[in-house]
Amino acid sequence: MLLLWLSCTGAAFAQAVATPPPLMARRAHAVTEVVLGIISYTQWPISLQQLQLCVLAKPLYAGDLLNGALASEGLKIIARQMDIDDPRLGRDCNVVYLGAVTDAQRLKIFEQLSGHPVLSISDADAVCAAGSMFCLYVEDADTVRFKTNLDSVARSGVRVDPHVLLLSHPGTGPKP
């Protein structure tokens, strides 16, 4: 039993050693800056006094998004963790930040968001072909790049300034 516990905790310990806390904090800060930047280039069909940013499925670098006062272009952002099965996703969320999910879960999430003006960002979708408008990947401690799914942008119900689209990196990033 002890051997089983050691083998299970050994993998978690190895990952923690491989990515020390200061590095994780720097990455979380860099991801937050990119997410806020993307939000600043996005317009919703109606004027909003504040945005609801819903964090789903425990993304790797969402800590800063959930642990502080956020604003983008003077717009207050309220961030909260939500369950991926929550039926209020499309109605209550203006931005969805998504971690690793199965294909079936991703399909269900985006079915719920369909018809609602929601900006969707993922940090665990290397292909960026199904669902999320923007897919982030961390290259090193301070560099976060993203891919853009133009089909998802077109169907989202929000308008993204073309300048942010020029910053994306089609065909680059981690290989699936």
Backbone torsions as a table, in degrees:
resi	resn	phi	psi	omega
1	MET	NA	-44.6	178.5
2	LEU	-62.4	-40.2	179.1
3	LEU	-62.5	-41.4	177.7
4	LEU	-62.4	-44.8	179.2
5	TRP	-61.8	-43.8	179.9
6	LEU	-64.2	-39.9	-179.7
7	SER	-68.9	-35.6	178.2
8	CYS	-71.0	-43.3	-178.8
9	THR	-76.6	-22.1	178.9
10	GLY	-61.8	-41.4	178.7
11	ALA	-65.7	-42.2	178.8
12	ALA	-65.8	-40.1	178.6
13	PHE	-64.8	-41.7	179.7
14	ALA	-61.8	-39.9	178.4
15	GLN	-67.5	-40.5	179.4
16	ALA	-64.1	-38.9	177.8
17	VAL	-68.6	-38.6	-178.8
18	ALA	-65.6	-31.0	179.2
19	THR	-126.1	87.0	-177.1
20	PRO	-64.1	154.5	-176.9
21	PRO	-51.2	-43.6	179.1
22	PRO	-61.1	-35.4	178.0
23	LEU	-67.8	-42.8	177.2
24	MET	-60.4	-41.6	179.8
25	ALA	-64.5	-41.6	178.4
26	ARG	-64.7	-40.9	178.2
27	ARG	-65.6	-43.4	178.9
28	ALA	-60.7	-40.7	178.1
29	HIS	-64.5	-43.7	179.8
30	ALA	-63.6	-41.4	177.8
31	VAL	-63.5	-43.5	178.6
32	THR	-58.8	-43.0	179.0
33	GLU	-61.5	-41.7	179.5
34	VAL	-67.7	-44.0	178.9
35	VAL	-60.0	-46.8	178.9
36	LEU	-64.0	-35.6	176.7
37	GLY	-63.8	-45.1	178.0
38	ILE	-62.0	-43.3	178.3
39	ILE	-58.9	-39.7	-177.3
40	SER	-65.9	-21.3	178.9
41	TYR	-95.7	8.9	-174.8
42	THR	-113.4	140.2	176.2
43	GLN	-122.8	136.1	176.6
44	TRP	-95.0	157.6	-175.2
45	PRO	-65.4	-20.6	175.2
46	ILE	-123.1	153.8	179.1
47	SER	-70.5	130.7	-178.4
48	LEU	-115.1	142.4	175.5
49	GLN	-84.4	-28.2	176.9
50	GLN	-152.8	158.9	178.9
51	LEU	-109.7	144.1	173.0
52	GLN	-101.5	112.3	177.9
53	LEU	-100.7	116.4	-177.9
54	CYS	-104.5	123.2	-179.5
55	VAL	-98.7	124.8	-176.0
56	LEU	-121.0	142.2	170.2
57	ALA	64.0	29.9	173.1
58	LYS	49.8	67.1	175.6
59	PRO	-58.6	152.1	-176.2
60	LEU	-58.1	-39.9	-170.1
61	TYR	-119.5	35.8	-177.1
62	ALA	-89.5	-0.8	-175.6
63	GLY	-53.3	-47.8	-179.9
64	ASP	-66.3	-32.7	179.0
65	LEU	-65.3	-35.8	-176.4
66	LEU	-90.5	-14.3	-171.5
67	ASN	-114.3	37.9	179.0
68	GLY	-174.2	169.9	176.0
69	ALA	-78.4	125.0	-177.3
70	LEU	-116.2	147.6	173.7
71	ALA	-152.9	150.9	176.8
72	SER	-142.0	120.9	-178.5
73	GLU	52.5	41.2	177.8
74	GLY	78.5	-0.7	-178.9
75	LEU	-94.9	122.7	179.3
76	LYS	-70.1	138.8	-179.7
77	ILE	-119.9	124.0	176.6
78	ILE	-102.4	115.2	-178.9
79	ALA	-104.6	140.6	177.6
80	ARG	-152.6	150.3	175.6
81	GLN	-80.4	134.3	176.6
82	MET	-132.4	156.2	177.5
83	ASP	-77.3	143.4	-177.6
84	ILE	-66.0	-18.5	179.5
85	ASP	-96.0	4.0	-177.0
86	ASP	-65.1	121.8	-177.6
87	PRO	-69.1	-9.3	-179.0
88	ARG	-87.9	1.5	-174.1
89	LEU	-53.1	-54.6	-177.5
90	GLY	-66.0	-36.1	-177.0
91	ARG	-78.3	-39.4	-171.3
92	ASP	-100.5	-11.1	-174.6
93	CYS	-110.3	131.9	172.5
94	ASN	-94.8	-28.1	178.6
95	VAL	-133.6	134.4	173.8
96	VAL	-117.2	126.0	175.8
97	TYR	-112.9	116.3	-166.9
98	LEU	-114.1	134.4	174.1
99	GLY	-93.7	-155.8	-177.2
100	ALA	-72.6	127.9	176.5
101	VAL	-139.7	163.4	175.0
102	THR	-75.8	166.4	177.4
103	ASP	-60.6	-39.9	179.9
104	ALA	-64.7	-41.7	177.6
105	GLN	-64.8	-42.3	179.0
106	ARG	-59.6	-45.2	179.4
107	LEU	-59.4	-44.9	-179.4
108	LYS	-64.1	-42.7	179.4
109	ILE	-60.1	-48.7	-175.9
110	PHE	-74.6	-21.1	169.9
111	GLU	-66.5	-40.0	178.3
112	GLN	-66.8	-33.0	-178.0
113	LEU	-82.5	-17.8	-177.3
114	SER	-56.7	131.8	179.8
115	GLY	86.3	-2.8	178.8
116	HIS	-113.4	141.6	178.7
117	PRO	-77.7	91.8	-175.3
118	VAL	-129.4	129.7	172.0
119	LEU	-82.5	127.6	-178.1
120	SER	-119.8	131.5	-178.0
121	ILE	-132.9	137.4	179.6
122	SER	-127.4	148.0	173.1
123	ASP	-114.9	13.3	-178.2
124	ALA	-141.2	45.2	-179.2
125	ASP	-140.1	82.6	-174.5
126	ALA	-62.8	-31.8	-177.6
127	VAL	-79.7	-37.4	179.6
128	CYS	57.5	43.1	-176.7
129	ALA	-110.5	-13.5	-175.3
130	ALA	-138.0	106.7	171.7
131	GLY	105.6	-81.8	-172.1
132	SER	-63.5	142.1	177.0
133	MET	-75.2	-41.1	-178.7
134	PHE	-127.6	134.9	180.0
135	CYS	-122.2	117.0	-176.3
136	LEU	-89.6	149.6	168.5
137	TYR	-145.4	139.8	-177.0
138	VAL	-96.4	121.7	-179.5
139	GLU	-88.2	-40.6	176.9
140	ASP	-151.7	-165.0	-173.7
141	ALA	-58.8	-35.3	-172.5
142	ASP	-119.8	3.2	-175.8
143	THR	-114.6	116.5	175.7
144	VAL	-118.4	125.9	177.5
145	ARG	-115.3	169.4	177.9
146	PHE	-149.3	154.0	172.1
147	LYS	-104.8	157.0	178.3
148	THR	-121.5	131.6	174.0
149	ASN	-97.3	98.6	-174.2
150	LEU	-63.1	-32.3	177.0
151	ASP	-63.9	-44.3	178.1
152	SER	-65.4	-38.0	177.2
153	VAL	-60.8	-46.0	-177.8
154	ALA	-63.6	-33.7	-177.3
155	ARG	-91.3	-3.4	-169.0
156	SER	-73.2	-27.7	-174.9
157	GLY	88.4	-2.3	174.2
158	VAL	-113.9	158.4	178.9
159	ARG	-106.3	126.9	178.3
160	VAL	-109.1	126.0	178.8
161	ASP	-57.5	133.9	-179.3
162	PRO	-58.2	-22.9	179.7
163	HIS	-62.5	-36.5	178.5
164	VAL	-70.4	-31.0	178.6
165	LEU	-66.0	-32.1	178.1
166	LEU	-67.7	-22.6	-179.3
167	LEU	-82.0	-15.2	-177.8
168	SER	-73.7	166.3	-174.9
169	HIS	-123.9	82.0	179.1
170	PRO	-65.5	137.6	176.3
171	GLY	77.9	4.0	177.7
172	THR	-114.3	179.7	177.8
173	GLY	100.5	-172.0	-176.2
174	PRO	-67.6	146.8	177.9
175	LYS	-86.9	140.1	-178.9
176	PRO	-65.7	NA	NA
